[in-house]
Amino acid sequence: MTLTLLLDLDDTLIQNSAHTFLPAYLQAWGEFMAPRYNPQRFSQALLLATQAMAEHPRPDQTLRQSFNQAFYPLLETDPLTFLPCEDEFYRSIFPIIKSVTRPVDGVVSFIETAFQRGYRVAIATNPFFPLTAIQQRLAWAGLPVERYPYALVPAIETFHFGKPHPAYFAEFLAQMGWPDGPVVMVGNDYEMDILPADQLGLATFWITPNGEPAPKALRMPHQSGQLGDLLTWLDQ
């Protein structure tokens, strides 16, 4: 049976701290939209709509639909007005934010080894961004989708749930066709990545720079360590 690796993206495959990325992201959006909207008002609408989408997911609508439902009234705009701006932002402005990220040492070698072993590799990032933004961050990590045949890359347009809802992992596996082999979730955030995956019955590997052991409360097989330790644990 084929082993499936579900890999978190930010601070797992690429160094991308929310403390630096989010301010840069909001500033870039605010400056770009300044000719049309007050930057502070725009950022507030973006954050509030994202919060509403994350905290109140609905199985009958995508995350994008949930976001739109909150965002457009807050900004008093509509898709015909906003979507062309969004397309331009992710095409010409978003790539600049690469400067606040850094590739993780050894990550390309790790991914290539995983594919050489015949593992099924999927990118289990939080799907709160359009697909183009997630694909760009993969490219910044040195892991472009054009080079590596990922089984699934989630996005705001195609998912109904995000982390830390266990339903995110159920939806993820469903979109992959419910793989019948072992599945391991790999991520750096215990609350967002490890705990909900464990609750759904998945084995987990917690990326911890200081080597902190995973809590014994986890029910499924688990381990913690550096990304480079993962393959050794799988072999054992």
N, CA, C and O of each residue as an XYZ file, in Angstrom:
944
protein
N       0.833     -1.197      0.000
C       0.000      0.000      0.000
C       0.870      1.251      0.000
O       1.961      1.261      0.570
N       0.383      2.290     -0.636
C       1.138      3.524     -0.761
C       0.976      4.393      0.488
O      -0.137      4.590      0.976
N       2.083      4.902      0.991
C       2.049      5.832      2.117
C       1.689      7.224      1.610
O       2.227      7.680      0.601
N       0.787      7.893      2.305
C       0.390      9.254      1.958
C       0.926     10.226      3.000
O       0.678     10.067      4.195
N       1.662     11.234      2.540
C       2.159     12.290      3.418
C       1.329     13.547      3.194
O       1.247     14.051      2.074
N       0.715     14.048      4.253
C       0.030     15.334      4.212
C       0.963     16.351      4.849
O       1.211     16.294      6.054
N       1.479     17.277      4.057
C       2.503     18.204      4.524
C       1.958     19.608      4.658
O       1.463     20.188      3.691
N       2.049     20.156      5.866
C       1.761     21.568      6.061
C       2.768     22.385      5.243
O       3.829     21.882      4.873
N       2.431     23.630      4.969
C       3.307     24.461      4.138
C       4.103     25.471      4.972
O       5.321     25.342      5.095
N       3.435     26.466      5.540
C       4.125     27.562      6.220
C       4.786     27.097      7.508
O       4.148     26.491      8.369
N       6.087     27.393      7.625
C       6.928     27.010      8.757
C       7.094     25.501      8.876
O       7.526     24.995      9.912
N       6.750     24.787      7.810
C       7.060     23.365      7.694
C       7.919     23.147      6.448
O       9.017     22.598      6.536
N       7.417     23.577      5.291
C       8.167     23.473      4.040
C       8.828     24.791      3.646
O       9.736     24.808      2.814
N       8.376     25.889      4.239
C       8.954     27.204      3.974
C       8.910     28.007      5.264
O       7.930     27.938      6.007
N       9.955     28.762      5.534
C       9.959     29.632      6.711
C       9.133     30.873      6.388
O       9.534     31.712      5.581
N       7.979     30.973      7.029
C       7.029     32.031      6.697
C       6.203     32.349      7.939
O       5.050     31.933      8.059
N       6.811     33.091      8.858
C       6.149     33.403     10.121
C       4.985     34.359      9.898
O       5.096     35.325      9.143
N       3.872     34.078     10.562
C       2.712     34.965     10.476
C       3.027     36.355     11.010
O       2.395     37.333     10.612
N       3.998     36.446     11.908
C       4.354     37.740     12.491
C       4.987     38.680     11.469
O       4.939     39.899     11.633
N       5.570     38.126     10.431
C       6.151     38.966      9.377
C       5.310     38.937      8.111
O       5.173     39.951      7.427
N       4.744     37.771      7.799
C       3.981     37.648      6.561
C       2.686     38.450      6.599
O       2.388     39.185      5.658
N       1.912     38.317      7.678
C       0.605     38.967      7.719
C       0.696     40.491      7.618
O      -0.054     41.082      6.842
N       1.588     41.156      8.374
C       1.703     42.611      8.196
C       2.119     43.003      6.784
O       1.605     43.978      6.236
N       3.042     42.257      6.191
C       3.474     42.565      4.825
C       2.341     42.351      3.833
O       2.175     43.124      2.889
N       1.570     41.308      4.051
C       0.431     40.985      3.180
C      -0.632     42.076      3.253
O      -1.120     42.545      2.225
N      -0.988     42.476      4.471
C      -2.011     43.512      4.638
C      -1.535     44.866      4.105
O      -2.313     45.608      3.506
N      -0.262     45.183      4.324
C       0.269     46.443      3.820
C       0.250     46.461      2.295
O      -0.119     47.465      1.684
N       0.646     45.352      1.687
C       0.652     45.281      0.221
C      -0.757     45.445     -0.337
O      -0.964     46.162     -1.315
N      -1.725     44.777      0.287
C      -3.109     44.906     -0.149
C      -3.595     46.342      0.027
O      -4.209     46.915     -0.873
N      -3.312     46.922      1.205
C      -3.784     48.270      1.491
C      -3.242     49.297      0.522
O      -3.985     50.156      0.046
N      -1.951     49.219      0.224
C      -1.335     50.165     -0.711
C      -1.886     49.968     -2.119
O      -2.108     50.933     -2.850
N      -2.101     48.721     -2.486
C      -2.612     48.439     -3.827
C      -4.029     48.956     -4.011
O      -4.377     49.463     -5.078
N      -4.851     48.829     -2.967
C      -6.250     49.221     -3.066
C      -6.513     50.664     -2.646
O      -7.653     51.124     -2.703
N      -5.471     51.385     -2.224
C      -5.633     52.748     -1.723
C      -6.364     53.690     -2.686
O      -7.122     54.543     -2.223
N      -6.169     53.572     -4.005
C      -6.931     54.458     -4.895
C      -8.445     54.257     -4.826
O      -9.209     55.141     -5.213
N      -8.881     53.084     -4.327
C     -10.320     52.791     -4.284
C     -10.886     52.792     -2.868
O     -12.023     53.211     -2.651
N     -10.085     52.318     -1.894
C     -10.595     52.159     -0.538
C      -9.573     52.661      0.474
O      -8.368     52.641      0.221
N     -10.065     53.107      1.611
C      -9.183     53.448      2.715
C      -8.423     52.180      3.128
O      -9.054     51.159      3.402
N      -7.087     52.221      3.180
C      -6.317     51.002      3.478
C      -6.704     50.349      4.799
O      -6.777     49.123      4.883
N      -6.952     51.157      5.835
C      -7.328     50.582      7.126
C      -8.681     49.874      7.037
O      -8.864     48.790      7.591
N      -9.609     50.493      6.342
C     -10.929     49.874      6.185
C     -10.821     48.585      5.382
O     -11.469     47.590      5.708
N     -10.010     48.600      4.339
C      -9.854     47.401      3.522
C      -9.252     46.265      4.340
O      -9.744     45.137      4.291
N      -8.182     46.556      5.097
C      -7.540     45.518      5.905
C      -8.495     44.952      6.940
O      -8.515     43.745      7.185
N      -9.290     45.832      7.551
C     -10.246     45.365      8.549
C     -11.298     44.451      7.923
O     -11.656     43.428      8.506
N     -11.791     44.813      6.748
C     -12.769     43.972      6.061
C     -12.165     42.617      5.709
O     -12.822     41.585      5.844
N     -10.918     42.624      5.259
C     -10.239     41.385      4.892
C     -10.087     40.469      6.101
O     -10.336     39.267      6.010
N      -9.677     41.040      7.236
C      -9.474     40.246      8.444
C     -10.794     39.727      9.007
O     -10.885     38.563      9.396
N     -11.814     40.580      9.052
C     -13.104     40.162      9.600
C     -13.755     39.081      8.744
O     -14.339     38.136      9.275
N     -13.658     39.215      7.429
C     -14.240     38.213      6.542
C     -13.495     36.884      6.647
O     -14.108     35.818      6.604
N     -12.173     36.954      6.786
C     -11.378     35.736      6.960
C     -11.728     35.053      8.276
O     -11.845     33.829      8.334
N     -11.894     35.842      9.329
C     -12.273     35.288     10.620
C     -13.646     34.607     10.556
O     -13.828     33.509     11.084
N     -14.602     35.270      9.907
C     -15.938     34.688      9.769
C     -15.884     33.386      8.986
O     -16.547     32.414      9.349
N     -15.103     33.358      7.918
C     -14.950     32.164      7.093
C     -14.337     31.023      7.889
O     -14.772     29.877      7.785
N     -13.316     31.347      8.689
C     -12.601     30.315      9.435
C     -13.414     29.757     10.590
O     -13.379     28.556     10.856
N     -14.147     30.626     11.277
C     -14.835     30.214     12.491
C     -16.218     29.632     12.242
O     -16.758     28.929     13.097
N     -16.798     29.918     11.081
C     -18.160     29.443     10.813
C     -18.246     28.767      9.443
O     -18.979     29.231      8.569
N     -17.502     27.675      9.250
C     -17.567     26.976      7.962
C     -18.918     26.314      7.761
O     -19.592     25.939      8.720
N     -19.301     26.176      6.503
C     -20.571     25.529      6.163
C     -20.322     24.449      5.124
O     -19.638     24.692      4.130
N     -20.863     23.272      5.337
C     -20.644     22.193      4.372
C     -21.320     22.428      3.032
O     -20.996     21.769      2.044
N     -22.276     23.384      2.997
C     -23.006     23.625      1.751
C     -22.427     24.772      0.932
O     -23.004     25.146     -0.089
N     -21.287     25.344      1.363
C     -20.659     26.380      0.550
C     -19.146     26.383      0.769
O     -18.661     26.082      1.859
N     -18.425     26.722     -0.274
C     -16.976     26.736     -0.188
C     -16.518     27.862      0.734
O     -17.281     28.766      1.071
N     -15.256     27.779      1.128
C     -14.683     28.857      1.932
C     -14.736     30.178      1.178
O     -14.930     31.235      1.778
N     -14.564     30.115     -0.121
C     -14.641     31.333     -0.918
C     -16.035     31.961     -0.818
O     -16.168     33.176     -0.673
N     -17.048     31.136     -0.896
C     -18.412     31.650     -0.785
C     -18.668     32.233      0.604
O     -19.330     33.262      0.733
N     -18.144     31.578      1.642
C     -18.298     32.105      2.995
C     -17.571     33.430      3.147
O     -18.086     34.360      3.769
N     -16.384     33.516      2.583
C     -15.616     34.762      2.645
C     -16.356     35.884      1.922
O     -16.503     36.984      2.454
N     -16.813     35.603      0.725
C     -17.516     36.627     -0.059
C     -18.755     37.143      0.663
O     -19.064     38.334      0.629
N     -19.449     36.230      1.311
C     -20.689     36.590      2.006
C     -20.438     37.633      3.087
O     -21.296     38.475      3.353
N     -19.275     37.581      3.706
C     -18.934     38.556      4.745
C     -18.190     39.759      4.176
O     -18.400     40.887      4.622
N     -17.324     39.525      3.198
C     -16.407     40.558      2.722
C     -17.092     41.653      1.901
O     -16.882     42.839      2.157
N     -17.891     41.275      0.939
C     -18.476     42.277      0.039
C     -19.368     43.286      0.765
O     -19.278     44.477      0.471
N     -20.232     42.861      1.705
C     -21.007     43.864      2.438
C     -20.138     44.790      3.295
O     -20.418     45.984      3.400
N     -19.079     44.238      3.910
C     -18.208     45.064      4.745
C     -17.535     46.163      3.932
O     -17.354     47.282      4.412
N     -17.169     45.834      2.702
C     -16.463     46.797      1.862
C     -17.412     47.553      0.936
O     -17.004     48.469      0.221
N     -18.672     47.159      0.960
C     -19.680     47.763      0.091
C     -19.228     47.704     -1.377
O     -19.207     48.705     -2.093
N     -18.870     46.485     -1.782
C     -18.439     46.261     -3.158
C     -19.109     44.999     -3.686
O     -19.984     44.437     -3.026
N     -18.706     44.553     -4.861
C     -19.302     43.373     -5.492
C     -18.237     42.651     -6.303
O     -17.172     43.213     -6.558
N     -18.509     41.406     -6.714
C     -17.507     40.627     -7.440
C     -17.027     41.303     -8.723
O     -15.836     41.261     -9.029
N     -17.925     41.920     -9.470
C     -17.516     42.545    -10.729
C     -16.496     43.650    -10.506
O     -15.637     43.891    -11.354
N     -16.591     44.312     -9.379
C     -15.654     45.385     -9.067
C     -14.356     44.853     -8.472
O     -13.270     45.313     -8.825
N     -14.474     43.874     -7.559
C     -13.306     43.453     -6.792
C     -12.448     42.396     -7.475
O     -11.222     42.473     -7.402
N     -13.045     41.421     -8.129
C     -12.275     40.286     -8.639
C     -11.171     40.678     -9.625
O     -10.091     40.091     -9.563
N     -11.383     41.636    -10.528
C     -10.264     42.053    -11.383
C      -9.095     42.625    -10.572
O      -7.934     42.428    -10.930
N      -9.404     43.332     -9.483
C      -8.355     43.857     -8.612
C      -7.610     42.710     -7.930
O      -6.383     42.735     -7.826
N      -8.353     41.708     -7.467
C      -7.725     40.561     -6.817
C      -6.806     39.821     -7.778
O      -5.694     39.445     -7.408
N      -7.254     39.612     -8.989
C      -6.418     38.928     -9.985
C      -5.115     39.686    -10.212
O      -4.045     39.083    -10.286
N      -5.207     40.997    -10.323
C      -4.014     41.812    -10.548
C      -3.103     41.785     -9.333
O      -1.881     41.737     -9.475
N      -3.684     41.815     -8.141
C      -2.869     41.788     -6.921
C      -2.029     40.520     -6.856
O      -0.821     40.588     -6.625
N      -2.650     39.374     -7.056
C      -1.901     38.121     -6.944
C      -0.944     37.909     -8.115
O       0.024     37.156     -8.000
N      -1.207     38.558     -9.216
C      -0.308     38.445    -10.367
C       0.922     39.345    -10.228
O       2.031     38.917    -10.548
N       0.746     40.578     -9.759
C       1.845     41.545     -9.821
C       2.368     42.023     -8.465
O       3.512     42.470     -8.379
N       1.561     41.938     -7.408
C       1.967     42.467     -6.109
C       2.365     41.358     -5.135
O       3.386     41.463     -4.456
N       1.568     40.310     -5.069
C       1.832     39.230     -4.123
C       3.236     38.648     -4.253
O       3.837     38.335     -3.226
N       3.798     38.483     -5.453
C       5.150     37.920     -5.552
C       6.211     38.709     -4.784
O       7.246     38.151     -4.419
N       5.969     39.993     -4.535
C       6.940     40.813     -3.817
C       7.099     40.334     -2.372
O       8.163     40.499     -1.774
N       6.040     39.742     -1.815
C       6.061     39.325     -0.411
C       7.009     38.142     -0.203
O       7.304     37.785      0.937
N       7.479     37.543     -1.263
C       8.468     36.466     -1.132
C       9.642     36.890     -0.272
O      10.288     36.047      0.350
N       9.931     38.191     -0.226
C      11.099     38.691      0.503
C      11.027     38.424      2.006
O      12.061     38.433      2.673
N       9.822     38.185      2.560
C       9.708     37.930      3.996
C       9.728     36.434      4.306
O       9.549     36.043      5.459
N       9.940     35.603      3.302
C       9.992     34.151      3.488
C      11.385     33.642      3.160
O      12.186     34.338      2.536
N      11.663     32.411      3.593
C      12.930     31.756      3.273
C      12.692     30.259      3.083
O      11.878     29.664      3.789
N      13.399     29.651      2.133
C      13.282     28.194      1.991
C      13.822     27.489      3.236
O      14.701     28.008      3.924
N      13.296     26.327      3.508
C      13.776     25.493      4.608
C      14.937     24.643      4.108
O      14.832     24.007      3.060
N      16.039     24.628      4.847
C      17.201     23.836      4.446
C      16.821     22.363      4.314
O      16.206     21.781      5.208
N      17.198     21.779      3.189
C      17.002     20.358      2.977
C      15.619     19.951      2.514
O      15.358     18.764      2.320
N      14.706     20.935      2.328
C      13.328     20.557      2.023
C      13.193     19.977      0.620
O      12.400     19.061      0.403
N      13.960     20.500     -0.333
C      13.881     19.976     -1.704
C      14.359     18.524     -1.738
O      13.740     17.674     -2.379
N      15.449     18.252     -1.054
C      15.959     16.882     -0.998
C      14.949     15.952     -0.343
O      14.772     14.815     -0.780
N      14.283     16.437      0.710
C      13.271     15.637      1.392
C      12.119     15.286      0.450
O      11.706     14.129      0.368
N      11.606     16.288     -0.256
C      10.477     16.062     -1.156
C      10.876     15.107     -2.278
O      10.111     14.207     -2.627
N      12.050     15.293     -2.838
C      12.486     14.414     -3.926
C      12.643     12.981     -3.442
O      12.312     12.040     -4.163
N      13.148     12.810     -2.225
C      13.271     11.465     -1.665
C      11.899     10.835     -1.453
O      11.705      9.650     -1.724
N      10.950     11.630     -0.968
C       9.595     11.118     -0.743
C       8.982     10.610     -2.045
O       8.380      9.536     -2.074
N       9.135     11.381     -3.124
C       8.590     10.941     -4.406
C       9.358      9.738     -4.947
O       8.755      8.839     -5.534
N      10.672      9.705     -4.759
C      11.459      8.568     -5.218
C      11.041      7.282     -4.511
O      11.103      6.200     -5.095
N      10.618      7.401     -3.268
C      10.154      6.236     -2.519
C       8.751      5.802     -2.935
O       8.273      4.749     -2.513
N       8.101      6.601     -3.752
C       6.765      6.255     -4.201
C       5.661      6.726     -3.286
O       4.520      6.283     -3.410
N       5.990      7.636     -2.350
C       4.957      8.159     -1.463
C       3.999      9.056     -2.241
O       4.383      9.695     -3.220
N       2.771      9.093     -1.800
C       1.804     10.068     -2.307
C       1.951     11.310     -1.430
O       1.793     11.234     -0.212
N       2.254     12.454     -2.049
C       2.540     13.681     -1.299
C       1.466     14.716     -1.595
O       1.187     15.018     -2.756
N       0.869     15.256     -0.548
C      -0.142     16.303     -0.691
C       0.213     17.472      0.219
O       0.855     17.292      1.254
N      -0.203     18.656     -0.168
C       0.111     19.876      0.585
C      -1.089     20.239      1.459
O      -2.076     20.795      0.978
N      -0.990     19.918      2.742
C      -2.116     20.113      3.656
C      -2.004     21.457      4.374
O      -1.948     21.518      5.603
N      -1.973     22.530      3.584
C      -1.954     23.873      4.141
C      -3.379     24.344      4.399
O      -4.334     23.766      3.880
N      -3.517     25.395      5.204
C      -4.850     25.941      5.437
C      -5.339     26.606      4.153
O      -4.636     27.455      3.605
N      -6.510     26.247      3.662
C      -6.970     26.731      2.349
C      -7.669     28.086      2.427
O      -8.774     28.248      1.910
N      -7.030     29.051      3.066
C      -7.643     30.367      3.231
C      -7.160     31.361      2.181
O      -7.444     32.555      2.281
N      -6.433     30.879      1.172
C      -5.933     31.719      0.089
C      -6.367     31.127     -1.255
O      -6.658     29.934     -1.348
N      -6.410     31.965     -2.290
C      -6.633     31.426     -3.632
C      -5.520     30.463     -4.022
O      -4.414     30.535     -3.486
N      -5.811     29.571     -4.946
C      -4.842     28.564     -5.360
C      -3.545     29.196     -5.834
O      -2.467     28.681     -5.537
N      -3.626     30.308     -6.571
C      -2.406     30.925     -7.078
C      -1.469     31.349     -5.960
O      -0.253     31.241     -6.112
N      -2.006     31.836     -4.823
C      -1.162     32.258     -3.704
C      -0.458     31.066     -3.077
O       0.710     31.165     -2.702
N      -1.148     29.945     -2.956
C      -0.546     28.750     -2.375
C       0.506     28.176     -3.315
O       1.572     27.746     -2.875
N       0.206     28.170     -4.605
C       1.188     27.686     -5.576
C       2.423     28.571     -5.601
O       3.538     28.068     -5.742
N       2.245     29.871     -5.466
C       3.399     30.768     -5.434
C       4.262     30.497     -4.203
O       5.489     30.488     -4.305
N       3.642     30.276     -3.039
C       4.423     30.001     -1.833
C       5.176     28.676     -1.968
O       6.290     28.549     -1.461
N       4.594     27.705     -2.633
C       5.325     26.466     -2.911
C       6.546     26.738     -3.790
O       7.618     26.175     -3.567
N       6.378     27.592     -4.777
C       7.502     27.946     -5.636
C       8.585     28.674     -4.844
O       9.775     28.445     -5.061
N       8.177     29.548     -3.929
C       9.163     30.244     -3.089
C       9.965     29.257     -2.245
O      11.132     29.496     -1.934
N       9.330     28.151     -1.880
C      10.007     27.115     -1.101
C      10.927     26.251     -1.952
O      11.645     25.402     -1.423
N      10.912     26.462     -3.275
C      11.679     25.624     -4.191
C      10.949     24.360     -4.578
O      11.561     23.399     -5.046
N       9.614     24.357     -4.379
C       8.805     23.157     -4.603
C       7.637     23.445     -5.544
O       6.487     23.201     -5.178
N       7.903     23.955     -6.740
C       6.808     24.369     -7.629
C       5.948     23.191     -8.088
O       6.426     22.066     -8.234
N       4.681     23.481     -8.308
C       3.749     22.431     -8.726
C       4.089     21.916    -10.119
O       3.699     20.804    -10.476
N       4.803     22.697    -10.904
C       5.191     22.257    -12.247
C       6.233     21.146    -12.180
O       6.380     20.376    -13.129
N       6.951     21.060    -11.076
C       8.033     20.084    -10.941
C       7.618     18.843    -10.158
O       8.118     17.746    -10.411
N       6.705     19.020     -9.209
C       6.358     17.918     -8.310
C       4.871     17.584     -8.428
O       4.026     18.473     -8.320
N       4.549     16.317     -8.646
C       3.142     15.907     -8.868
C       2.384     15.690     -7.563
O       2.076     14.558     -7.191
N       2.092     16.776     -6.882
C       1.349     16.658     -5.619
C      -0.032     16.058     -5.871
O      -0.684     16.351     -6.874
N      -0.453     15.224     -4.950
C      -1.761     14.587     -5.084
C      -2.891     15.588     -4.894
O      -3.963     15.434     -5.480
N      -2.659     16.616     -4.077
C      -3.689     17.615     -3.834
C      -3.060     18.868     -3.237
O      -2.212     18.792     -2.349
N      -3.487     20.014     -3.739
C      -3.150     21.309     -3.147
C      -4.475     22.014     -2.879
O      -5.139     22.422     -3.832
N      -4.885     22.173     -1.634
C      -6.186     22.759     -1.335
C      -6.183     24.259     -1.546
O      -5.122     24.881     -1.594
N      -7.361     24.843     -1.672
C      -7.471     26.285     -1.877
C      -8.840     26.761     -1.436
O      -9.753     25.962     -1.227
N      -8.972     28.058     -1.297
C     -10.222     28.660     -0.834
C     -11.378     28.368     -1.793
O     -12.537     28.323     -1.382
N     -11.051     28.172     -3.068
C     -12.086     27.944     -4.070
C     -12.678     26.535     -4.019
O     -13.788     26.313     -4.500
N     -11.935     25.574     -3.432
C     -12.329     24.174     -3.549
C     -12.626     23.488     -2.227
O     -13.110     22.356     -2.226
N     -12.350     24.140     -1.091
C     -12.559     23.516      0.212
C     -13.685     24.200      0.968
O     -13.976     25.378      0.759
N     -14.315     23.429      1.857
C     -15.412     23.923      2.680
C     -14.998     24.119      4.135
O     -15.687     24.800      4.895
N     -13.876     23.525      4.519
C     -13.399     23.593      5.900
C     -11.912     23.927      5.916
O     -11.187     23.627      4.967
N     -11.469     24.548      6.998
C     -10.055     24.820      7.199
C      -9.611     24.278      8.552
O     -10.426     23.789      9.334
N      -8.327     24.370      8.813
C      -7.799     23.997     10.122
C      -8.249     25.038     11.158
O      -8.393     26.214     10.826
N      -8.470     24.614     12.407
C      -8.183     23.300     12.984
C      -9.390     22.363     13.036
O      -9.418     21.468     13.881
N     -10.378     22.534     12.176
C     -11.530     21.649     12.179
C     -11.123     20.253     11.705
O     -10.533     20.131     10.631
N     -11.416     19.201     12.462
C     -11.135     17.851     11.975
C     -11.799     17.574     10.627
O     -11.313     16.752      9.851
N     -12.918     18.264     10.348
C     -13.589     18.076      9.064
C     -12.693     18.463      7.887
O     -12.877     17.964      6.777
N     -11.720     19.354      8.129
C     -10.766     19.698      7.058
C     -10.030     18.450      6.584
O      -9.872     18.228      5.384
N      -9.588     17.648      7.530
C      -8.834     16.453      7.168
C      -9.740     15.398      6.535
O      -9.312     14.671      5.639
N     -10.983     15.313      6.993
C     -11.933     14.406      6.351
C     -12.177     14.833      4.909
O     -12.194     14.000      4.003
N     -12.366     16.136      4.701
C     -12.575     16.623      3.336
C     -11.336     16.402      2.486
O     -11.437     16.048      1.312
N     -10.176     16.609      3.075
C      -8.918     16.418      2.346
C      -8.803     14.982      1.831
O      -8.512     14.753      0.657
N      -9.034     14.027      2.722
C      -8.944     12.624      2.323
C     -10.029     12.259      1.322
O      -9.793     11.467      0.410
N     -11.218     12.832      1.488
C     -12.299     12.557      0.541
C     -11.930     13.034     -0.852
O     -12.171     12.333     -1.835
N     -11.338     14.243     -0.944
C     -10.948     14.760     -2.262
C      -9.825     13.938     -2.883
O      -9.639     13.960     -4.099
N      -9.077     13.215     -2.054
C      -8.031     12.327     -2.568
C      -8.576     10.940     -2.892
O      -7.832     10.069     -3.343
N      -9.866     10.732     -2.665
C     -10.442      9.425     -2.958
C     -10.273      8.425     -1.833
O     -10.296      7.219     -2.077
N     -10.103      8.899     -0.598
C      -9.930      8.051      0.576
C      -8.819      7.020      0.357
O      -9.104      5.839      0.155
N      -7.551      7.457      0.395
C      -6.431      6.523      0.200
C      -6.494      5.369      1.197
O      -6.778      5.570      2.378
N      -6.224      4.153      0.704
C      -6.376      2.975      1.554
C      -5.100      2.614      2.298
O      -5.117      1.712      3.135
N      -3.989      3.297      2.014
C      -2.743      3.047      2.732
C      -2.610      3.947      3.941
O      -3.508      4.741      4.221
N      -1.503      3.837      4.667
C      -1.286      4.691      5.835
C      -1.159      6.165      5.444
O      -0.645      6.500      4.377
N      -1.639      7.032      6.336
C      -1.610      8.473      6.117
C      -0.939      9.126      7.321
O      -1.266      8.811      8.465
N      -0.002     10.037      7.063
C       0.691     10.755      8.132
C       0.573     12.254      7.881
O       0.906     12.734      6.798
N       0.099     12.989      8.881
C       0.058     14.448      8.816
C       1.327     15.003      9.437
O       1.725     14.607     10.533
N       1.965     15.939      8.713
C       3.224     16.532      9.151
C       3.045     18.044      9.231
O       2.677     18.677      8.241
N       3.301     18.627     10.400
C       3.146     20.070     10.536
C       3.840     20.605     11.763
O       4.230     19.849     12.652
N       3.992     21.924     11.807
C       4.709     22.571     12.905
C       3.791     23.085     14.011
O       4.263     23.404     15.102
N       2.487     23.169     13.747
C       1.558     23.767     14.698
C       0.734     22.667     15.365
O      -0.078     22.006     14.718
N       0.956     22.480     16.664
C       0.285     21.387     17.365
C      -1.229     21.537     17.321
O      -1.942     20.572     17.044
N      -1.729     22.754     17.595
C      -3.167     22.975     17.669
C      -3.839     22.920     16.301
O      -4.976     22.463     16.187
N      -3.145     23.383     15.266
C      -3.734     23.476     13.927
C      -3.523     22.210     13.103
O      -4.397     21.808     12.334
N      -2.366     21.590     13.268
C      -1.996     20.464     12.405
C      -2.153     19.102     13.084
O      -2.769     18.183     12.544
N      -1.581     19.002     14.274
C      -1.413     17.687     14.901
C      -2.673     17.211     15.618
O      -3.155     16.107     15.365
N      -3.198     18.035     16.500
C      -4.343     17.612     17.316
C      -5.570     17.257     16.477
O      -6.141     16.187     16.688
N      -6.009     18.109     15.529
C      -7.199     17.734     14.754
C      -6.970     16.532     13.855
O      -7.897     15.755     13.626
N      -5.752     16.359     13.338
C      -5.468     15.168     12.529
C      -5.547     13.918     13.393
O      -6.078     12.895     12.963
N      -5.022     13.998     14.602
C      -5.099     12.872     15.535
C      -6.546     12.551     15.874
O      -6.919     11.382     15.978
N      -7.360     13.583     16.046
C      -8.772     13.379     16.371
C      -9.502     12.637     15.253
O     -10.476     11.928     15.505
N      -9.029     12.803     14.022
C      -9.648     12.093     12.903
C      -9.061     10.693     12.723
O      -9.543      9.920     11.896
N      -8.029     10.368     13.490
C      -7.465      9.029     13.418
C      -6.235      8.894     12.546
O      -5.931      7.801     12.067
N      -5.509     10.011     12.330
C      -4.317      9.976     11.492
C      -3.056      9.946     12.349
O      -3.007     10.559     13.415
N      -2.047      9.236     11.881
C      -0.729      9.326     12.488
C      -0.174     10.729     12.217
O      -0.522     11.357     11.217
N       0.685     11.210     13.110
C       1.171     12.585     12.989
C       2.660     12.671     13.288
O       3.226     11.867     14.028
N       3.275     13.698     12.671
C       4.676     14.027     12.958
C       4.744     15.530     13.171
O       4.444     16.313     12.270
N       5.143     15.924     14.380
C       5.157     17.330     14.787
C       6.553     17.905     14.586
O       7.515     17.447     15.203
N       6.657     18.906     13.724
C       7.934     19.575     13.470
C       8.212     20.523     14.635
O       7.516     21.524     14.801
N       9.229     20.208     15.442
C       9.570     21.025     16.603
C      11.065     21.320     16.603
O      11.871     20.414     16.813
N      11.449     22.581     16.368
C      12.873     22.930     16.327
C      13.627     22.587     17.599
O      14.813     22.263     17.545
N      12.956     22.654     18.746
C      13.644     22.388     20.022
C      13.515     20.934     20.461
O      13.944     20.579     21.559
N      12.936     20.101     19.625
C      12.827     18.684     19.955
C      11.812     18.344     21.020
O      11.878     17.272     21.621
N      10.870     19.242     21.263
C       9.846     19.005     22.277
C       9.013     17.784     21.908
O       8.543     17.686     20.774
N       8.819     16.856     22.831
C       8.021     15.663     22.510
C       6.542     16.002     22.385
O       6.047     16.911     23.052
N       5.852     15.277     21.539
C       4.414     15.464     21.403
C       3.714     14.996     22.674
O       4.139     14.015     23.284
N       2.649     15.680     23.083
C       1.921     15.263     24.290
C       1.446     13.820     24.195
O       1.078     13.342     23.122
N       1.458     13.136     25.330
C       1.054     11.729     25.353
C      -0.447     11.565     25.174
O      -0.936     10.446     25.021
N      -1.182     12.677     25.191
C      -2.636     12.588     25.035
C      -3.044     12.163     23.629
O      -4.183     11.746     23.422
N      -2.136     12.261     22.659
C      -2.471     11.852     21.292
C      -2.770     10.359     21.261
O      -2.094      9.560     21.911
N      -3.803      9.994     20.490
C      -4.266      8.610     20.466
C      -3.560      7.767     19.419
O      -3.353      6.569     19.612
N      -3.185      8.408     18.291
C      -2.639      7.681     17.157
C      -1.106      7.703     17.199
O      -0.524      8.496     17.940
N      -0.449      6.843     16.414
C       1.026      6.883     16.369
C       1.522      8.284     16.038
O       0.999      8.931     15.131
N       2.525      8.754     16.768
C       3.027     10.105     16.557
C       4.495     10.181     16.931
O       5.025      9.335     17.650
N       5.128     11.214     16.423
C       6.526     11.486     16.745
C       6.756     12.972     16.534
O       5.952     13.643     15.887
N       7.847     13.484     17.077
C       8.217     14.881     16.870
C       9.703     14.954     16.557
O      10.459     14.027     16.851
N      10.115     16.077     15.953
C      11.512     16.261     15.581
C      11.638     17.188     14.393
O      10.710     17.925     14.059
N      12.789     17.145     13.761
C      13.033     17.941     12.569
C      12.472     17.218     11.338
O      12.223     16.012     11.366
N      12.280     17.984     10.261
C      11.778     17.373      9.028
C      12.685     16.237      8.576
O      12.212     15.223      8.064
N      13.990     16.411      8.767
C      14.937     15.378      8.364
C      14.804     14.085      9.149
O      15.300     13.043      8.720
N      14.127     14.146     10.318
C      13.933     12.941     11.127
C      12.732     12.121     10.670
O      12.573     10.970     11.075
N      11.889     12.711      9.829
C      10.625     12.060      9.471
C      10.853     10.755      8.723
O      10.233      9.741      9.043
N      11.724     10.772      7.743
C      11.939      9.565      6.941
C      12.482      8.422      7.787
O      12.112      7.265      7.587
N      13.367      8.751      8.742
C      13.907      7.724      9.637
C      12.802      7.116     10.487
O      12.757      5.901     10.682
N      11.897      7.977     10.999
C      10.764      7.477     11.794
C       9.856      6.585     10.950
O       9.392      5.550     11.429
N       9.600      6.970      9.715
C       8.759      6.155      8.846
C       9.403      4.798      8.599
O       8.711      3.780      8.560
N      10.713      4.776      8.432
C      11.415      3.515      8.217
C      11.308      2.596      9.439
O      11.250      1.372      9.319
N      11.285      3.217     10.600
C      11.235      2.400     11.827
C       9.845      1.872     12.136
O       9.657      1.174     13.133
